Amino acid sequence: MGQQGELNFLEFFQKFRRGELLRRADDQMEELMQAIRETGGKGTLTIELPFSVNKAGQIECVPVVKMKAPNKPIGTGIYYVTDEGRLTTRDPDQLDMMDEFQSRRETEAAE
């Protein structure tokens, strides 16, 4: 640390709002690492430090900590589309075995 009260980047980051920025970034990083471990995907942790001058001439900073974690895939569902535009799990071009058995039983019973 330079002169009394002067902060370098690391000191600024550690001391911001009594460690709140560091705690928040650490929590987000932990959550991100868990998501990456679970999914094998990738993600990002972004820390923005926007600075501005207020009316009193002081420098203000309102940090933003953002985390983009990979999503765990749900899996693939296979469907067909009916002539009416609805989804179905039955292939409309394939004969249903149960319908075929029922048709045979009805034919045999009628004979």
N, C-alpha and C positions, 0 to 999 in steps of 0.2 A: 504494500500500500504506500502510495506517495505521501503527500502532505495529509495532515489530519482531516479525515472525512472524505478524502478522495477515494473513488472506487474504480478498480479495473473491471473488465467484463465479468470475470468469474466472481468477484466480490459483489458486483451489482446483482448478478443472477442469484447468488446464495442468500443475500440479505434482503432482497425485494420483499416487502411486506412481511418481514420477520420469517423468511423462508417459505412463504406460501407458493411462490413461483416454482421453486425447486421441488417442493412436495407434489405440486400438481403435475409437473413434467415427469417426475419419477413415477407417480401413479399411472400416468398415461403410457409411459414406456413399459412398465410392468405388464399392463393390460395388452399392449401391442405384442410383446414377446410371447405371452401365453397364446394369443390368437395365431401367431406365426407358427409356434410349436404344434398347435392342434391341427392347423390346416396345411402346413407346408407352403403356404402362400407368402406374399410379401406385403408390406405396409409402410406407412410413413409417419413420422412424428415431426410436426412443424411448430416452431416457436417464433412468433412474430413479436417484435419489440417496436411498436410504433411510438415515436417521440414527437411531441409538439410543445409549443410555447403557450402558456395560459396568459390571461389578462394581466396577471401580476408579474409577468416576465420569467416565471419559473418553468422549468422543463418538466413535463408530465409524460408518463409512460403507462399505458394500459395494455399489458402483455396478453397475447392470445396463444393458448396451447391447443393444437389440433392434432388428433390422431386419426389415421385412416387405417383400419385393421382389415385384413383379408376376411372374406366371408367363407364360412364352411359350406361347401356345396350340399344341397339337399339330396341330389341324385336325379336321375333321368326318369321321366315317365313317358311311356309309349302309348299313343292314342291314335284313333282313326277319326275321320270326319264323316258324318252321315250326310245323306242327300239334303237333309234339312239344315245342315251347317252346325250340328251339335257334335260334341266330343263323345267318343265311346271307346271302351276297351276291347270291344269285339270287332274283328276284321270283317267288314261288310262283304268282302269278296270271298270269304271262306265259309264253307258249310259248317253249321254248328252240329257237333256230334250228338248232343242231347236231342235236338230237334229231329235229326235223322232217325234216332232210335224210337222216338215217340211216333214219328210218321210210320215206321215199320210196324210197331205194335198196333196202331190203329188200323193199318191195312190188314194185318193178320187177324185181328179181332172181327173185322167186317166180313172176312171170308167164311 
